[in-house]
């Protein structure tokens, strides 16, 4: 199949697919931002003005042989 010979059909098919996709996307409702339902634990202020917050993360190190 010679692609250059069928370039007009490929172009028209692409335009039809993009046009149909445009109509579908335009019919989707707009996104609406809402506040979080419950406060997240990371929103808590764990530091005070006189003391810096200290976070300790425990985990294992991967082996060096991998």
Protein Blocks (a to p, Z undefined) as FASTA:
>chain_A
ZZklmmmmmmmmmmmmmmmmmmmmmmpccddddddfbdcfklpcfbdfkbccdddddddd
ddfkZZ
